[in-house]
Amino acid sequence: MAIIDNRSNRFIDDQDTRVSVGIALPFGRQPGGTRGYFATTDTTIDAVKTDVKTLLMTQRGERLFQPLLGMNIRRFLFEQITENTIIQIENDIVETFGKWLPFVQLRDIDVNIDKQDKNQIKIDIKFNIANTPNDLQSVGVVLE
């Protein structure tokens, strides 16, 4: 028989310190090695932040057996960046997150093109998990 978890914040409060939620990126050896070889994420929020970064940095078609996973943001790196290009990037992010991370509610997407280095796209995303609308989180990536 399944045990029902009645905590109000059950997706955020990970109480069992012996259990990890996911693998931390970038891959690295965990110091001490008492909980496994790779460094891990201990909370759901950390695991979701890792998932968001991974999805943003994965090129569509790059993942074996899941050719639709990822985004096509890197194709804009060497193109003329206009307001329409930024809107295309934002739409791609919203569409991809809706498919692969539907439990993540996007609150703000900031696409920034560096004035000094034109071949660099900085993306900052503010989001929350659907079950905790008041807990706003932020993740940023730089694509080069």
N, CA, C and O atoms as a GROMACS GRO file, in nm:
protein
  576
    1MET      N    1   0.084  -0.118   0.000
    1MET     CA    2   0.000   0.000   0.000
    1MET      C    3   0.088   0.124   0.000
    1MET      O    4   0.187   0.131   0.073
    2ALA      N    5   0.054   0.220  -0.081
    2ALA     CA    6   0.131   0.343  -0.092
    2ALA      C    7   0.107   0.434   0.029
    2ALA      O    8  -0.002   0.436   0.086
    3ILE      N    9   0.209   0.508   0.065
    3ILE     CA   10   0.197   0.605   0.175
    3ILE      C   11   0.176   0.741   0.112
    3ILE      O   12   0.255   0.784   0.028
    4ILE      N   13   0.071   0.809   0.152
    4ILE     CA   14   0.039   0.940   0.097
    4ILE      C   15   0.117   1.046   0.174
    4ILE      O   16   0.115   1.049   0.297
    5ASP      N   17   0.185   1.131   0.101
    5ASP     CA   18   0.264   1.238   0.161
    5ASP      C   19   0.175   1.361   0.173
    5ASP      O   20   0.140   1.422   0.073
    6ASN      N   21   0.139   1.398   0.295
    6ASN     CA   22   0.048   1.509   0.318
    6ASN      C   23   0.117   1.638   0.357
    6ASN      O   24   0.051   1.733   0.400
    7ARG      N   25   0.250   1.645   0.342
    7ARG     CA   26   0.319   1.770   0.374
    7ARG      C   27   0.275   1.878   0.277
    7ARG      O   28   0.249   1.849   0.160
    8SER      N   29   0.267   2.001   0.323
    8SER     CA   30   0.221   2.110   0.237
    8SER      C   31   0.324   2.145   0.131
    8SER      O   32   0.288   2.191   0.023
    9ASN      N   33   0.450   2.125   0.160
    9ASN     CA   34   0.558   2.164   0.068
    9ASN      C   35   0.640   2.042   0.029
    9ASN      O   36   0.763   2.047   0.028
   10ARG      N   37   0.574   1.933  -0.004
   10ARG     CA   38   0.642   1.805  -0.021
   10ARG      C   39   0.740   1.800  -0.137
   10ARG      O   40   0.829   1.715  -0.137
   11PHE      N   41   0.729   1.888  -0.235
   11PHE     CA   42   0.819   1.885  -0.349
   11PHE      C   43   0.946   1.966  -0.325
   11PHE      O   44   1.040   1.957  -0.404
   12ILE      N   45   0.949   2.043  -0.220
   12ILE     CA   46   1.065   2.127  -0.191
   12ILE      C   47   1.144   2.075  -0.072
   12ILE      O   48   1.266   2.074  -0.076
   13ASP      N   49   1.077   2.033   0.033
   13ASP     CA   50   1.144   1.987   0.155
   13ASP      C   51   1.184   1.842   0.142
   13ASP      O   52   1.101   1.752   0.158
   14ASP      N   53   1.310   1.818   0.114
   14ASP     CA   54   1.362   1.683   0.107
   14ASP      C   55   1.428   1.653   0.241
   14ASP      O   56   1.537   1.702   0.269
   15GLN      N   57   1.362   1.572   0.322
   15GLN     CA   58   1.405   1.553   0.460
   15GLN      C   59   1.510   1.443   0.477
   15GLN      O   60   1.593   1.451   0.568
   16ASP      N   61   1.507   1.344   0.394
   16ASP     CA   62   1.597   1.230   0.410
   16ASP      C   63   1.734   1.264   0.351
   16ASP      O   64   1.748   1.272   0.228
   17THR      N   65   1.834   1.284   0.436
   17THR     CA   66   1.967   1.324   0.389
   17THR      C   67   2.043   1.208   0.325
   17THR      O   68   2.148   1.230   0.265
   18ARG      N   69   1.994   1.086   0.338
   18ARG     CA   70   2.062   0.971   0.279
   18ARG      C   71   2.027   0.953   0.133
   18ARG      O   72   2.094   0.877   0.062
   19VAL      N   73   1.924   1.021   0.086
   19VAL     CA   74   1.876   1.004  -0.050
   19VAL      C   75   1.906   1.130  -0.131
   19VAL      O   76   1.875   1.241  -0.087
   20SER      N   77   1.964   1.112  -0.247
   20SER     CA   78   1.991   1.223  -0.337
   20SER      C   79   1.882   1.229  -0.443
   20SER      O   80   1.819   1.128  -0.474
   21VAL      N   81   1.860   1.347  -0.498
   21VAL     CA   82   1.755   1.366  -0.596
   21VAL      C   83   1.807   1.343  -0.737
   21VAL      O   84   1.738   1.282  -0.818
   22GLY      N   85   1.927   1.392  -0.767
   22GLY     CA   86   1.980   1.378  -0.902
   22GLY      C   87   2.131   1.394  -0.903
   22GLY      O   88   2.194   1.406  -0.797
   23ILE      N   89   2.189   1.395  -1.022
   23ILE     CA   90   2.333   1.412  -1.037
   23ILE      C   91   2.362   1.559  -1.064
   23ILE      O   92   2.298   1.621  -1.149
   24ALA      N   93   2.459   1.614  -0.992
   24ALA     CA   94   2.496   1.755  -1.011
   24ALA      C   95   2.581   1.769  -1.136
   24ALA      O   96   2.663   1.683  -1.168
   25LEU      N   97   2.560   1.880  -1.205
   25LEU     CA   98   2.640   1.909  -1.324
   25LEU      C   99   2.725   2.030  -1.297
   25LEU      O  100   2.680   2.119  -1.225
   26PRO      N  101   2.843   2.041  -1.350
   26PRO     CA  102   2.911   1.943  -1.434
   26PRO      C  103   2.951   1.820  -1.353
   26PRO      O  104   2.967   1.826  -1.231
   27PHE      N  105   2.965   1.708  -1.424
   27PHE     CA  106   3.002   1.583  -1.357
   27PHE      C  107   3.132   1.600  -1.283
   27PHE      O  108   3.226   1.662  -1.332
   28GLY      N  109   3.137   1.545  -1.166
   28GLY     CA  110   3.259   1.549  -1.089
   28GLY      C  111   3.254   1.446  -0.979
   28GLY      O  112   3.146   1.401  -0.939
   29ARG      N  113   3.369   1.409  -0.931
   29ARG     CA  114   3.376   1.310  -0.825
   29ARG      C  115   3.334   1.375  -0.695
   29ARG      O  116   3.370   1.489  -0.666
   30GLN      N  117   3.255   1.301  -0.619
   30GLN     CA  118   3.210   1.351  -0.489
   30GLN      C  119   3.321   1.330  -0.387
   30GLN      O  120   3.372   1.219  -0.373
   31PRO      N  121   3.359   1.435  -0.315
   31PRO     CA  122   3.464   1.419  -0.214
   31PRO      C  123   3.420   1.321  -0.106
   31PRO      O  124   3.306   1.328  -0.058
   32GLY      N  125   3.507   1.234  -0.069
   32GLY     CA  126   3.475   1.136   0.034
   32GLY      C  127   3.414   1.009  -0.021
   32GLY      O  128   3.447   0.899   0.024
   33GLY      N  129   3.326   1.021  -0.119
   33GLY     CA  130   3.268   0.906  -0.185
   33GLY      C  131   3.179   0.819  -0.099
   33GLY      O  132   3.161   0.702  -0.130
   34THR      N  133   3.122   0.872   0.009
   34THR     CA  134   3.038   0.790   0.096
   34THR      C  135   2.897   0.772   0.041
   34THR      O  136   2.827   0.679   0.080
   35ARG      N  137   2.856   0.862  -0.050
   35ARG     CA  138   2.720   0.854  -0.105
   35ARG      C  139   2.721   0.823  -0.254
   35ARG      O  140   2.622   0.849  -0.322
   36GLY      N  141   2.828   0.770  -0.304
   36GLY     CA  142   2.837   0.740  -0.446
   36GLY      C  143   2.957   0.807  -0.507
   36GLY      O  144   3.026   0.885  -0.441
   37TYR      N  145   2.980   0.778  -0.633
   37TYR     CA  146   3.099   0.830  -0.698
   37TYR      C  147   3.081   0.974  -0.745
   37TYR      O  148   3.172   1.056  -0.728
   38PHE      N  149   2.965   1.007  -0.803
   38PHE     CA  150   2.942   1.141  -0.857
   38PHE      C  151   2.878   1.232  -0.754
   38PHE      O  152   2.807   1.187  -0.664
   39ALA      N  153   2.906   1.363  -0.767
   39ALA     CA  154   2.840   1.463  -0.683
   39ALA      C  155   2.692   1.466  -0.719
   39ALA      O  156   2.655   1.453  -0.835
   40THR      N  157   2.607   1.483  -0.618
   40THR     CA  158   2.463   1.477  -0.639
   40THR      C  159   2.393   1.602  -0.588
   40THR      O  160   2.450   1.680  -0.511
   41THR      N  161   2.269   1.620  -0.633
   41THR     CA  162   2.186   1.728  -0.580
   41THR      C  163   2.101   1.672  -0.466
   41THR      O  164   2.052   1.560  -0.474
   42ASP      N  165   2.086   1.752  -0.362
   42ASP     CA  166   2.017   1.703  -0.243
   42ASP      C  167   1.874   1.752  -0.232
   42ASP      O  168   1.795   1.695  -0.156
   43THR      N  169   1.836   1.855  -0.306
   43THR     CA  170   1.700   1.907  -0.299
   43THR      C  171   1.636   1.906  -0.437
   43THR      O  172   1.704   1.902  -0.539
   44THR      N  173   1.506   1.910  -0.436
   44THR     CA  174   1.432   1.912  -0.562
   44THR      C  175   1.462   2.038  -0.641
   44THR      O  176   1.475   2.033  -0.764
   45ILE      N  177   1.474   2.152  -0.573
   45ILE     CA  178   1.503   2.278  -0.642
   45ILE      C  179   1.637   2.270  -0.714
   45ILE      O  180   1.647   2.314  -0.829
   46ASP      N  181   1.739   2.217  -0.648
   46ASP     CA  182   1.870   2.203  -0.713
   46ASP      C  183   1.862   2.112  -0.835
   46ASP      O  184   1.925   2.139  -0.938
   47ALA      N  185   1.784   2.004  -0.825
   47ALA     CA  186   1.769   1.912  -0.938
   47ALA      C  187   1.697   1.979  -1.054
   47ALA      O  188   1.733   1.958  -1.170
   48VAL      N  189   1.595   2.060  -1.024
   48VAL     CA  190   1.521   2.129  -1.130
   48VAL      C  191   1.609   2.235  -1.195
   48VAL      O  192   1.604   2.252  -1.317
   49LYS      N  193   1.690   2.306  -1.117
   49LYS     CA  194   1.782   2.404  -1.174
   49LYS      C  195   1.880   2.336  -1.269
   49LYS      O  196   1.911   2.390  -1.376
   50THR      N  197   1.929   2.220  -1.232
   50THR     CA  198   2.019   2.143  -1.319
   50THR      C  199   1.946   2.102  -1.446
   50THR      O  200   2.003   2.109  -1.555
   51ASP      N  201   1.820   2.060  -1.434
   51ASP     CA  202   1.741   2.021  -1.551
   51ASP      C  203   1.720   2.140  -1.645
   51ASP      O  204   1.728   2.125  -1.767
   52VAL      N  205   1.694   2.258  -1.588
   52VAL     CA  206   1.673   2.377  -1.670
   52VAL      C  207   1.800   2.413  -1.747
   52VAL      O  208   1.795   2.440  -1.866
   53LYS      N  209   1.914   2.411  -1.678
   53LYS     CA  210   2.042   2.442  -1.745
   53LYS      C  211   2.072   2.340  -1.854
   53LYS      O  212   2.115   2.376  -1.964
   54THR      N  213   2.048   2.214  -1.824
   54THR     CA  214   2.076   2.108  -1.921
   54THR      C  215   1.988   2.124  -2.045
   54THR      O  216   2.036   2.109  -2.157
   55LEU      N  217   1.860   2.154  -2.025
   55LEU     CA  218   1.770   2.171  -2.138
   55LEU      C  219   1.809   2.290  -2.224
   55LEU      O  220   1.802   2.284  -2.347
   56LEU      N  221   1.851   2.400  -2.161
   56LEU     CA  222   1.892   2.518  -2.236
   56LEU      C  223   2.019   2.495  -2.317
   56LEU      O  224   2.034   2.551  -2.425
   57MET      N  225   2.109   2.413  -2.265
   57MET     CA  226   2.238   2.395  -2.330
   57MET      C  227   2.243   2.275  -2.424
   57MET      O  228   2.344   2.255  -2.492
   58THR      N  229   2.137   2.196  -2.430
   58THR     CA  230   2.134   2.080  -2.518
   58THR      C  231   2.083   2.121  -2.655
   58THR      O  232   1.976   2.180  -2.668
   59GLN      N  233   2.159   2.090  -2.756
   59GLN     CA  234   2.120   2.117  -2.895
   59GLN      C  235   2.021   2.011  -2.940
   59GLN      O  236   2.043   1.892  -2.915
   60ARG      N  237   1.914   2.051  -3.004
   60ARG     CA  238   1.815   1.955  -3.053
   60ARG      C  239   1.882   1.859  -3.150
   60ARG      O  240   1.953   1.900  -3.242
   61GLY      N  241   1.860   1.729  -3.129
   61GLY     CA  242   1.921   1.626  -3.212
   61GLY      C  243   2.050   1.572  -3.152
   61GLY      O  244   2.105   1.474  -3.204
   62GLU      N  245   2.099   1.632  -3.047
   62GLU     CA  246   2.225   1.592  -2.986
   62GLU      C  247   2.210   1.466  -2.900
   62GLU      O  248   2.304   1.387  -2.889
   63ARG      N  249   2.094   1.446  -2.843
   63ARG     CA  250   2.071   1.336  -2.750
   63ARG      C  251   2.030   1.211  -2.826
   63ARG      O  252   1.935   1.212  -2.903
   64LEU      N  253   2.103   1.103  -2.804
   64LEU     CA  254   2.076   0.976  -2.870
   64LEU      C  255   1.939   0.923  -2.829
   64LEU      O  256   1.904   0.929  -2.711
   65PHE      N  257   1.863   0.872  -2.920
   65PHE     CA  258   1.731   0.812  -2.901
   65PHE      C  259   1.624   0.912  -2.858
   65PHE      O  260   1.508   0.873  -2.841
   66GLN      N  261   1.659   1.040  -2.840
   66GLN     CA  262   1.560   1.145  -2.813
   66GLN      C  263   1.597   1.267  -2.898
   66GLN      O  264   1.641   1.369  -2.843
   67PRO      N  265   1.579   1.258  -3.029
   67PRO     CA  266   1.625   1.366  -3.117
   67PRO      C  267   1.549   1.497  -3.101
   67PRO      O  268   1.596   1.600  -3.148
   68LEU      N  269   1.433   1.496  -3.037
   68LEU     CA  270   1.356   1.619  -3.020
   68LEU      C  271   1.387   1.690  -2.889
   68LEU      O  272   1.338   1.801  -2.866
   69LEU      N  273   1.468   1.630  -2.803
   69LEU     CA  274   1.506   1.693  -2.676
   69LEU      C  275   1.607   1.802  -2.703
   69LEU      O  276   1.704   1.781  -2.775
   70GLY      N  277   1.586   1.918  -2.645
   70GLY     CA  278   1.682   2.027  -2.657
   70GLY      C  279   1.624   2.144  -2.733
   70GLY      O  280   1.505   2.149  -2.764
   71MET      N  281   1.712   2.240  -2.762
   71MET     CA  282   1.671   2.364  -2.827
   71MET      C  283   1.768   2.398  -2.940
   71MET      O  284   1.879   2.344  -2.946
   72ASN      N  285   1.726   2.486  -3.027
   72ASN     CA  286   1.810   2.529  -3.139
   72ASN      C  287   1.860   2.671  -3.119
   72ASN      O  288   1.858   2.751  -3.213
   73ILE      N  289   1.906   2.704  -3.001
   73ILE     CA  290   1.950   2.840  -2.972
   73ILE      C  291   2.087   2.868  -3.034
   73ILE      O  292   2.113   2.981  -3.075
   74ARG      N  293   2.173   2.769  -3.040
   74ARG     CA  294   2.308   2.791  -3.093
   74ARG      C  295   2.309   2.838  -3.238
   74ARG      O  296   2.408   2.896  -3.283
   75ARG      N  297   2.202   2.814  -3.312
   75ARG     CA  298   2.198   2.858  -3.451
   75ARG      C  299   2.194   3.010  -3.464
   75ARG      O  300   2.221   3.065  -3.571
   76PHE      N  301   2.162   3.080  -3.353
   76PHE     CA  302   2.156   3.226  -3.355
   76PHE      C  303   2.289   3.291  -3.318
   76PHE      O  304   2.300   3.414  -3.325
   77LEU      N  305   2.389   3.214  -3.281
   77LEU     CA  306   2.514   3.271  -3.231
   77LEU      C  307   2.584   3.358  -3.334
   77LEU      O  308   2.643   3.460  -3.297
   78PHE      N  309   2.581   3.322  -3.460
   78PHE     CA  310   2.655   3.397  -3.562
   78PHE      C  311   2.561   3.470  -3.660
   78PHE      O  312   2.600   3.501  -3.772
   79GLU      N  313   2.439   3.495  -3.615
   79GLU     CA  314   2.344   3.568  -3.697
   79GLU      C  315   2.326   3.708  -3.643
   79GLU      O  316   2.364   3.740  -3.531
   80GLN      N  317   2.266   3.792  -3.727
   80GLN     CA  318   2.232   3.927  -3.684
   80GLN      C  319   2.121   3.917  -3.580
   80GLN      O  320   2.014   3.863  -3.608
   81ILE      N  321   2.145   3.969  -3.461
   81ILE     CA  322   2.046   3.961  -3.353
   81ILE      C  323   1.958   4.086  -3.358
   81ILE      O  324   2.004   4.198  -3.339
   82THR      N  325   1.830   4.062  -3.382
   82THR     CA  326   1.733   4.170  -3.384
   82THR      C  327   1.627   4.140  -3.279
   82THR      O  328   1.634   4.039  -3.209
   83GLU      N  329   1.530   4.228  -3.268
   83GLU     CA  330   1.419   4.206  -3.173
   83GLU      C  331   1.341   4.079  -3.210
   83GLU      O  332   1.296   4.006  -3.122
   84ASN      N  333   1.324   4.054  -3.340
   84ASN     CA  334   1.254   3.933  -3.384
   84ASN      C  335   1.331   3.806  -3.347
   84ASN      O  336   1.271   3.705  -3.313
   85THR      N  337   1.463   3.813  -3.353
   85THR     CA  338   1.545   3.698  -3.315
   85THR      C  339   1.528   3.667  -3.168
   85THR      O  340   1.516   3.551  -3.129
   86ILE      N  341   1.528   3.770  -3.084
   86ILE     CA  342   1.509   3.751  -2.940
   86ILE      C  343   1.371   3.691  -2.912
   86ILE      O  344   1.358   3.606  -2.825
   87ILE      N  345   1.270   3.736  -2.984
   87ILE     CA  346   1.136   3.680  -2.968
   87ILE      C  347   1.134   3.533  -3.010
   87ILE      O  348   1.067   3.452  -2.946
   88GLN      N  349   1.205   3.498  -3.117
   88GLN     CA  350   1.215   3.358  -3.160
   88GLN      C  351   1.280   3.272  -3.052
   88GLN      O  352   1.234   3.161  -3.025
   89ILE      N  353   1.386   3.323  -2.991
   89ILE     CA  354   1.454   3.249  -2.884
   89ILE      C  355   1.360   3.229  -2.765
   89ILE      O  356   1.351   3.119  -2.710
   90GLU      N  357   1.290   3.335  -2.726
   90GLU     CA  358   1.197   3.324  -2.614
   90GLU      C  359   1.084   3.226  -2.644
   90GLU      O  360   1.045   3.148  -2.557
   91ASN      N  361   1.030   3.230  -2.766
   91ASN     CA  362   0.924   3.136  -2.803
   91ASN      C  363   0.974   2.992  -2.803
   91ASN      O  364   0.902   2.902  -2.760
   92ASP      N  365   1.096   2.970  -2.850
   92ASP     CA  366   1.155   2.837  -2.848
   92ASP      C  367   1.170   2.786  -2.705
   92ASP      O  368   1.145   2.669  -2.677
   93ILE      N  369   1.211   2.874  -2.614
   93ILE     CA  370   1.225   2.836  -2.473
   93ILE      C  371   1.090   2.798  -2.414
   93ILE      O  372   1.078   2.695  -2.348
   94VAL      N  373   0.988   2.881  -2.438
   94VAL     CA  374   0.855   2.853  -2.383
   94VAL      C  375   0.800   2.721  -2.438
   94VAL      O  376   0.745   2.641  -2.363
   95GLU      N  377   0.815   2.700  -2.568
   95GLU     CA  378   0.764   2.577  -2.630
   95GLU      C  379   0.838   2.453  -2.578
   95GLU      O  380   0.774   2.352  -2.546
   96THR      N  381   0.968   2.461  -2.568
   96THR     CA  382   1.048   2.346  -2.524
   96THR      C  383   1.021   2.314  -2.377
   96THR      O  384   1.010   2.197  -2.340
   97PHE      N  385   1.012   2.416  -2.294
   97PHE     CA  386   0.983   2.392  -2.152
   97PHE      C  387   0.844   2.335  -2.133
   97PHE      O  388   0.823   2.251  -2.045
   98GLY      N  389   0.748   2.378  -2.214
   98GLY     CA  390   0.613   2.324  -2.207
   98GLY      C  391   0.609   2.176  -2.238
   98GLY      O  392   0.525   2.103  -2.185
   99LYS      N  393   0.699   2.132  -2.325
   99LYS     CA  394   0.702   1.990  -2.363
   99LYS      C  395   0.783   1.904  -2.265
   99LYS      O  396   0.738   1.798  -2.224
  100TRP      N  397   0.904   1.950  -2.228
  100TRP     CA  398   0.996   1.866  -2.152
  100TRP      C  399   0.995   1.892  -2.002
  100TRP      O  400   1.027   1.802  -1.924
  101LEU      N  401   0.960   2.012  -1.959
  101LEU     CA  402   0.953   2.044  -1.816
  101LEU      C  403   0.820   2.113  -1.787
  101LEU      O  404   0.818   2.231  -1.753
  102PRO      N  405   0.708   2.041  -1.801
  102PRO     CA  406   0.578   2.106  -1.785
  102PRO      C  407   0.548   2.153  -1.642
  102PRO      O  408   0.460   2.236  -1.623
  103PHE      N  409   0.618   2.101  -1.545
  103PHE     CA  410   0.597   2.141  -1.406
  103PHE      C  411   0.669   2.270  -1.371
  103PHE      O  412   0.651   2.322  -1.260
  104VAL      N  413   0.749   2.324  -1.462
  104VAL     CA  414   0.820   2.450  -1.441
  104VAL      C  415   0.738   2.562  -1.504
  104VAL      O  416   0.708   2.560  -1.624
  105GLN      N  417   0.702   2.660  -1.422
  105GLN     CA  418   0.628   2.777  -1.472
  105GLN      C  419   0.726   2.891  -1.494
  105GLN      O  420   0.787   2.941  -1.399
  106LEU      N  421   0.742   2.931  -1.619
  106LEU     CA  422   0.834   3.040  -1.652
  106LEU      C  423   0.772   3.173  -1.614
  106LEU      O  424   0.658   3.201  -1.650
  107ARG      N  425   0.847   3.255  -1.541
  107ARG     CA  426   0.799   3.387  -1.499
  107ARG      C  427   0.862   3.499  -1.580
  107ARG      O  428   0.796   3.598  -1.613
  108ASP      N  429   0.991   3.485  -1.613
  108ASP     CA  430   1.060   3.589  -1.689
  108ASP      C  431   1.174   3.527  -1.766
  108ASP      O  432   1.249   3.444  -1.712
  109ILE      N  433   1.189   3.566  -1.892
  109ILE     CA  434   1.299   3.521  -1.975
  109ILE      C  435   1.373   3.645  -2.023
  109ILE      O  436   1.315   3.733  -2.087
  110ASP      N  437   1.502   3.653  -1.990
  110ASP     CA  438   1.584   3.767  -2.031
  110ASP      C  439   1.694   3.716  -2.123
  110ASP      O  440   1.785   3.646  -2.080
  111VAL      N  441   1.685   3.752  -2.250
  111VAL     CA  442   1.786   3.716  -2.349
  111VAL      C  443   1.872   3.839  -2.371
  111VAL      O  444   1.822   3.943  -2.414
  112ASN      N  445   2.001   3.825  -2.343
  112ASN     CA  446   2.092   3.939  -2.349
  112ASN      C  447   2.207   3.907  -2.443
  112ASN      O  448   2.272   3.803  -2.431
  113ILE      N  449   2.231   3.996  -2.536
  113ILE     CA  450   2.343   3.983  -2.628
  113ILE      C  451   2.452   4.078  -2.582
  113ILE      O  452   2.428   4.199  -2.571
  114ASP      N  453   2.570   4.025  -2.554
  114ASP     CA  454   2.680   4.107  -2.505
  114ASP      C  455   2.726   4.203  -2.614
  114ASP      O  456   2.747   4.162  -2.729
  115LYS      N  457   2.743   4.329  -2.579
  115LYS     CA  458   2.786   4.430  -2.677
  115LYS      C  459   2.930   4.409  -2.722
  115LYS      O  460   2.964   4.436  -2.837
  116GLN      N  461   3.016   4.360  -2.632
  116GLN     CA  462   3.157   4.337  -2.665
  116GLN      C  463   3.175   4.211  -2.747
  116GLN      O  464   3.246   4.212  -2.848
  117ASP      N  465   3.111   4.104  -2.705
  117ASP     CA  466   3.126   3.975  -2.773
  117ASP      C  467   2.992   3.940  -2.838
  117ASP      O  468   2.902   3.888  -2.771
  118LYS      N  469   2.979   3.968  -2.965
  118LYS     CA  470   2.853   3.948  -3.035
  118LYS      C  471   2.817   3.799  -3.050
  118LYS      O  472   2.702   3.766  -3.077
  119ASN      N  473   2.913   3.711  -3.033
  119ASN     CA  474   2.890   3.568  -3.050
  119ASN      C  475   2.866   3.500  -2.916
  119ASN      O  476   2.916   3.391  -2.890
  120GLN      N  477   2.788   3.565  -2.833
  120GLN     CA  478   2.759   3.512  -2.701
  120GLN      C  479   2.616   3.550  -2.665
  120GLN      O  480   2.577   3.667  -2.676
  121ILE      N  481   2.537   3.453  -2.623
  121ILE     CA  482   2.399   3.478  -2.582
  121ILE      C  483   2.386   3.441  -2.435
  121ILE      O  484   2.416   3.328  -2.395
  122LYS      N  485   2.343   3.537  -2.355
  122LYS     CA  486   2.319   3.514  -2.213
  122LYS      C  487   2.169   3.503  -2.191
  122LYS      O  488   2.092   3.589  -2.233
  123ILE      N  489   2.129   3.396  -2.124
  123ILE     CA  490   1.987   3.373  -2.098
  123ILE      C  491   1.968   3.359  -1.948
  123ILE      O  492   2.030   3.274  -1.884
  124ASP      N  493   1.882   3.443  -1.892
  124ASP     CA  494   1.845   3.434  -1.751
  124ASP      C  495   1.696   3.403  -1.745
  124ASP      O  496   1.614   3.470  -1.807
  125ILE      N  497   1.663   3.300  -1.669
  125ILE     CA  498   1.524   3.257  -1.658
  125ILE      C  499   1.484   3.259  -1.511
  125ILE      O  500   1.554   3.206  -1.424
  126LYS      N  501   1.370   3.322  -1.484
  126LYS     CA  502   1.308   3.317  -1.352
  126LYS      C  503   1.189   3.224  -1.363
  126LYS      O  504   1.109   3.235  -1.455
  127PHE      N  505   1.177   3.132  -1.269
  127PHE     CA  506   1.072   3.031  -1.275
  127PHE      C  507   1.032   2.987  -1.135
  127PHE      O  508   1.096   3.022  -1.036
  128ASN      N  509   0.926   2.911  -1.130
  128ASN     CA  510   0.888   2.842  -1.007
  128ASN      C  511   0.831   2.706  -1.046
  128ASN      O  512   0.792   2.682  -1.160
  129ILE      N  513   0.829   2.618  -0.949
  129ILE     CA  514   0.766   2.487  -0.970
  129ILE      C  515   0.616   2.506  -0.953
  129ILE      O  516   0.573   2.584  -0.868
  130ALA      N  517   0.537   2.436  -1.032
  130ALA     CA  518   0.392   2.457  -1.035
  130ALA      C  519   0.327   2.444  -0.898
  130ALA      O  520   0.232   2.515  -0.868
  131ASN      N  521   0.376   2.354  -0.814
  131ASN     CA  522   0.315   2.332  -0.684
  131ASN      C  523   0.355   2.435  -0.579
  131ASN      O  524   0.295   2.440  -0.472
  132THR      N  525   0.454   2.518  -0.608
  132THR     CA  526   0.498   2.621  -0.514
  132THR      C  527   0.511   2.754  -0.588
  132THR      O  528   0.622   2.795  -0.622
  133PRO      N  529   0.398   2.822  -0.614
  133PRO     CA  530   0.401   2.943  -0.696
  133PRO      C  531   0.473   3.062  -0.631
  133PRO      O  532   0.510   3.156  -0.702
  134ASN      N  533   0.493   3.060  -0.501
  134ASN     CA  534   0.557   3.174  -0.434
  134ASN      C  535   0.707   3.159  -0.419
  134ASN      O  536   0.773   3.250  -0.368
  135ASP      N  537   0.763   3.048  -0.461
  135ASP     CA  538   0.906   3.023  -0.447
  135ASP      C  539   0.975   3.048  -0.582
  135ASP      O  540   0.991   2.955  -0.661
  136LEU      N  541   1.015   3.172  -0.607
  136LEU     CA  542   1.075   3.212  -0.734
  136LEU      C  543   1.223   3.175  -0.736
  136LEU      O  544   1.296   3.205  -0.641
  137GLN      N  545   1.267   3.110  -0.844
  137GLN     CA  546   1.406   3.068  -0.860
  137GLN      C  547   1.462   3.130  -0.987
  137GLN      O  548   1.387   3.177  -1.072
  138SER      N  549   1.594   3.130  -0.999
  138SER     CA  550   1.659   3.189  -1.116
  138SER      C  551   1.774   3.102  -1.162
  138SER      O  552   1.847   3.045  -1.082
  139VAL      N  553   1.789   3.093  -1.295
  139VAL     CA  554   1.898   3.017  -1.356
  139VAL      C  555   1.950   3.100  -1.474
  139VAL      O  556   1.872   3.158  -1.549
  140GLY      N  557   2.080   3.104  -1.488
  140GLY     CA  558   2.140   3.173  -1.601
  140GLY      C  559   2.242   3.086  -1.672
  140GLY      O  560   2.316   3.011  -1.608
  141VAL      N  561   2.244   3.095  -1.806
  141VAL     CA  562   2.342   3.023  -1.886
  141VAL      C  563   2.400   3.118  -1.990
  141VAL      O  564   2.336   3.216  -2.029
  142VAL      N  565   2.522   3.087  -2.033
  142VAL     CA  566   2.586   3.163  -2.139
  142VAL      C  567   2.620   3.066  -2.251
  142VAL      O  568   2.691   2.967  -2.229
  143LEU      N  569   2.569   3.093  -2.370
  143LEU     CA  570   2.597   3.010  -2.486
  143LEU      C  571   2.701   3.080  -2.571
  143LEU      O  572   2.684   3.197  -2.608
  144GLU      N  573   2.808   3.009  -2.603
  144GLU     CA  574   2.915   3.066  -2.683
  144GLU      C  575   2.939   2.984  -2.807
  144GLU      O  576   3.026   3.017  -2.888
   0.00000   0.00000   0.00000
